[in-house]
Amino acid sequence: MTPDAQAVLSALVSAGATVAVAESLTGGLLAAEFVAVPGASKAFRGSVTAYATELKGSVLGVDADLLAARGAVDPDVAAQMAAGVRTLMGADFGLATTGVAGPEPQDGHPVGTVYVAISRTCGESVSSLRLSGDRATIRRKAVAAALDLLTRALQGNPVG
C-alpha cells in the first residue's frame, strides 16, 4: 500500500524532520500532495518546480556538464536535484522527480522512464522506474513512488 502524504508528514513530524521537493515531470503534484494536508508546514519546507532543463542547473545546482551530456532524464540528475533542494530549503530530506511522462519519448528515453531521488545527510539514493499508463497516470505513480521512498527512509529501510 502506498503511503499518503498525511502519513508521511506525520512520520516526519514524529521524527522531528523536514522535507523539501524538486520536481520536473510531476510539475508540482508532489508539493500539492503535501500542502493539501492541514499542518503541513510543521514538516514541509517548500518546493521548486524546475521543468526547464536549465533551471535544474541554475536553481538546484545540478552540474551543467552532466545536463549537457545526459539531459534531464538521468539518475544522477535526480540525485543532484534532491541534494540541491535539500540544501536550498534547509531541509533534512530532499525529494526529486524527473522523467518522461509522455506522450512522446524524450532524448532517447521511452515514455514511463522515471527517476525518483532522496537526499539526506548520509547521501543520495535513486529509484529507477518504468511506469505505464497515460501522462496523468505516470505523474501520479511518480508522486506515489516519491512518498514511498521517503517513508522507507524514515522507517530505516533500504532505499533506492
The 8 nearest C-alpha neighbors of each residue, nearest first, counted from 0:
[[1, 2, 147, 3, 143, 144, 146, 150],
 [0, 2, 147, 143, 3, 146, 144, 150],
 [3, 1, 147, 6, 0, 146, 4, 7],
 [2, 4, 5, 6, 7, 1, 146, 143],
 [3, 5, 7, 33, 6, 32, 8, 2],
 [4, 6, 8, 7, 3, 36, 9, 33],
 [7, 5, 9, 4, 8, 3, 10, 2],
 [6, 8, 4, 10, 9, 5, 150, 11],
 [9, 7, 11, 5, 10, 6, 4, 12],
 [8, 10, 6, 12, 7, 11, 5, 13],
 [11, 9, 13, 7, 8, 12, 14, 6],
 [12, 10, 8, 16, 14, 9, 13, 15],
 [11, 13, 15, 9, 14, 10, 42, 16],
 [14, 12, 10, 11, 15, 9, 16, 8],
 [13, 15, 11, 16, 12, 10, 153, 9],
 [16, 14, 12, 13, 11, 17, 42, 10],
 [17, 15, 11, 14, 91, 12, 42, 18],
 [16, 18, 42, 91, 90, 43, 92, 11],
 [19, 17, 92, 43, 90, 93, 44, 91],
 [20, 18, 93, 45, 44, 46, 85, 90],
 [19, 21, 46, 94, 93, 95, 84, 22],
 [22, 20, 95, 47, 46, 48, 84, 94],
 [23, 21, 48, 96, 95, 26, 25, 49],
 [22, 24, 50, 97, 26, 49, 25, 96],
 [23, 25, 97, 26, 98, 100, 22, 96],
 [26, 24, 138, 28, 23, 27, 22, 96],
 [25, 27, 23, 24, 22, 28, 48, 50],
 [26, 28, 30, 29, 25, 48, 31, 22],
 [29, 27, 31, 25, 30, 26, 32, 142],
 [30, 28, 32, 31, 142, 27, 33, 25],
 [29, 31, 33, 27, 32, 28, 34, 46],
 [30, 32, 28, 34, 29, 33, 35, 27],
 [33, 31, 29, 30, 35, 34, 4, 28],
 [32, 34, 30, 31, 4, 35, 36, 39],
 [35, 33, 31, 36, 39, 32, 30, 37],
 [34, 36, 32, 33, 31, 37, 39, 4],
 [35, 37, 34, 39, 33, 5, 38, 4],
 [38, 36, 39, 35, 34, 40, 5, 33],
 [37, 39, 40, 41, 36, 34, 42, 8],
 [40, 38, 41, 36, 37, 34, 43, 42],
 [39, 41, 43, 42, 38, 44, 34, 37],
 [42, 40, 39, 38, 43, 12, 17, 8],
 [41, 43, 17, 40, 12, 39, 11, 18],
 [44, 42, 40, 18, 39, 17, 45, 19],
 [45, 43, 19, 18, 88, 42, 17, 90],
 [46, 44, 19, 43, 20, 88, 47, 30],
 [45, 47, 20, 19, 21, 30, 48, 44],
 [46, 48, 21, 49, 22, 20, 45, 84],
 [47, 49, 22, 50, 26, 21, 23, 27],
 [50, 48, 54, 23, 51, 55, 47, 22],
 [49, 51, 23, 48, 52, 26, 24, 22],
 [50, 52, 54, 49, 53, 55, 23, 48],
 [51, 53, 54, 55, 71, 50, 49, 56],
 [52, 54, 55, 56, 51, 57, 63, 66],
 [55, 53, 57, 56, 58, 49, 52, 51],
 [54, 56, 59, 53, 52, 61, 49, 58],
 [57, 55, 61, 60, 54, 53, 59, 58],
 [56, 58, 54, 60, 55, 59, 53, 61],
 [59, 57, 54, 56, 60, 55, 49, 83],
 [60, 58, 83, 55, 56, 61, 80, 84],
 [59, 61, 56, 83, 57, 58, 62, 55],
 [60, 62, 56, 79, 55, 59, 80, 63],
 [63, 61, 65, 64, 56, 60, 66, 79],
 [62, 64, 66, 65, 56, 67, 61, 53],
 [63, 65, 67, 66, 62, 68, 69, 61],
 [66, 64, 68, 62, 63, 67, 69, 70],
 [65, 67, 70, 63, 69, 64, 68, 71],
 [68, 66, 64, 65, 70, 69, 63, 71],
 [67, 69, 65, 66, 64, 70, 63, 71],
 [70, 68, 66, 67, 65, 73, 71, 72],
 [69, 71, 66, 72, 67, 68, 73, 106],
 [70, 72, 73, 66, 52, 76, 69, 97],
 [73, 71, 98, 70, 97, 74, 76, 99],
 [72, 74, 76, 75, 71, 77, 69, 70],
 [75, 73, 77, 76, 114, 78, 125, 72],
 [76, 74, 78, 77, 73, 79, 125, 65],
 [75, 77, 79, 73, 74, 78, 80, 71],
 [78, 76, 80, 74, 75, 116, 79, 95],
 [79, 77, 75, 81, 116, 80, 76, 123],
 [78, 80, 82, 76, 61, 81, 77, 83],
 [79, 81, 83, 77, 78, 82, 59, 95],
 [82, 80, 93, 95, 94, 78, 118, 79],
 [83, 81, 79, 118, 85, 80, 84, 93],
 [82, 84, 59, 80, 86, 81, 85, 60],
 [83, 85, 87, 86, 81, 82, 93, 88],
 [86, 84, 93, 90, 82, 83, 88, 87],
 [85, 87, 89, 83, 84, 88, 82, 90],
 [88, 86, 84, 85, 89, 83, 59, 90],
 [87, 89, 85, 90, 86, 84, 44, 19],
 [90, 88, 86, 85, 87, 91, 44, 84],
 [91, 89, 85, 17, 18, 92, 88, 19],
 [90, 92, 17, 16, 18, 119, 85, 89],
 [93, 91, 18, 119, 90, 118, 85, 17],
 [92, 94, 85, 81, 118, 19, 117, 20],
 [95, 93, 117, 20, 81, 116, 21, 19],
 [96, 94, 21, 81, 116, 22, 115, 20],
 [97, 95, 115, 22, 23, 114, 77, 24],
 [98, 96, 23, 24, 114, 113, 72, 77],
 [97, 99, 113, 72, 112, 24, 114, 100],
 [98, 100, 110, 112, 101, 111, 113, 105],
 [101, 99, 134, 110, 111, 137, 24, 138],
 [102, 100, 103, 110, 134, 99, 104, 111],
 [101, 103, 134, 100, 110, 104, 133, 99],
 [104, 102, 101, 110, 105, 109, 99, 100],
 [105, 103, 109, 110, 108, 101, 107, 99],
 [104, 106, 108, 107, 99, 103, 109, 110],
 [107, 105, 108, 104, 70, 72, 109, 69],
 [106, 108, 105, 104, 109, 72, 110, 70],
 [109, 107, 105, 104, 106, 112, 110, 99],
 [110, 108, 104, 112, 111, 107, 105, 99],
 [109, 111, 99, 101, 104, 112, 100, 103],
 [110, 112, 130, 129, 99, 131, 100, 113],
 [113, 111, 129, 98, 99, 110, 109, 128],
 [114, 112, 98, 128, 97, 111, 127, 99],
 [115, 113, 127, 97, 126, 74, 96, 98],
 [114, 116, 96, 126, 95, 125, 145, 77],
 [117, 115, 125, 95, 78, 77, 94, 124],
 [116, 118, 94, 124, 93, 123, 81, 125],
 [117, 119, 123, 93, 82, 81, 92, 122],
 [120, 118, 92, 122, 121, 91, 123, 93],
 [119, 121, 122, 118, 91, 92, 123, 82],
 [122, 120, 119, 123, 118, 124, 92, 91],
 [123, 121, 119, 120, 118, 124, 82, 117],
 [122, 124, 118, 117, 78, 119, 125, 116],
 [123, 125, 159, 117, 116, 158, 118, 78],
 [126, 124, 116, 159, 115, 74, 78, 127],
 [125, 127, 159, 115, 114, 116, 128, 124],
 [128, 126, 114, 113, 125, 115, 129, 74],
 [127, 129, 113, 112, 130, 114, 126, 111],
 [130, 128, 112, 111, 113, 131, 127, 110],
 [129, 131, 111, 137, 128, 112, 132, 113],
 [132, 130, 111, 137, 129, 133, 136, 110],
 [133, 131, 136, 137, 134, 130, 111, 135],
 [132, 134, 136, 135, 137, 131, 101, 102],
 [133, 135, 100, 137, 101, 136, 138, 102],
 [136, 134, 138, 137, 133, 139, 100, 132],
 [137, 135, 139, 133, 138, 132, 134, 140],
 [138, 136, 140, 134, 139, 135, 100, 132],
 [137, 139, 141, 135, 25, 136, 140, 134],
 [140, 138, 136, 142, 141, 137, 135, 143],
 [139, 141, 143, 137, 142, 138, 136, 144],
 [142, 140, 144, 138, 139, 143, 137, 145],
 [143, 141, 145, 139, 144, 140, 29, 146],
 [144, 142, 140, 146, 141, 145, 147, 1],
 [143, 145, 147, 141, 142, 146, 148, 140],
 [146, 144, 148, 142, 147, 143, 115, 141],
 [147, 145, 143, 149, 144, 148, 150, 142],
 [146, 148, 150, 144, 145, 149, 2, 143],
 [149, 147, 145, 151, 150, 146, 144, 158],
 [148, 150, 152, 146, 151, 147, 153, 145],
 [151, 149, 147, 153, 152, 148, 7, 146],
 [150, 152, 156, 154, 148, 153, 149, 147],
 [151, 153, 149, 155, 150, 154, 156, 158],
 [154, 152, 150, 155, 151, 149, 10, 11],
 [155, 153, 151, 152, 156, 150, 149, 10],
 [154, 156, 152, 153, 151, 157, 150, 158],
 [157, 155, 151, 154, 152, 158, 153, 150],
 [158, 156, 155, 151, 152, 159, 154, 148],
 [159, 157, 148, 152, 124, 151, 156, 126],
 [158, 126, 125, 124, 157, 148, 116, 127]]
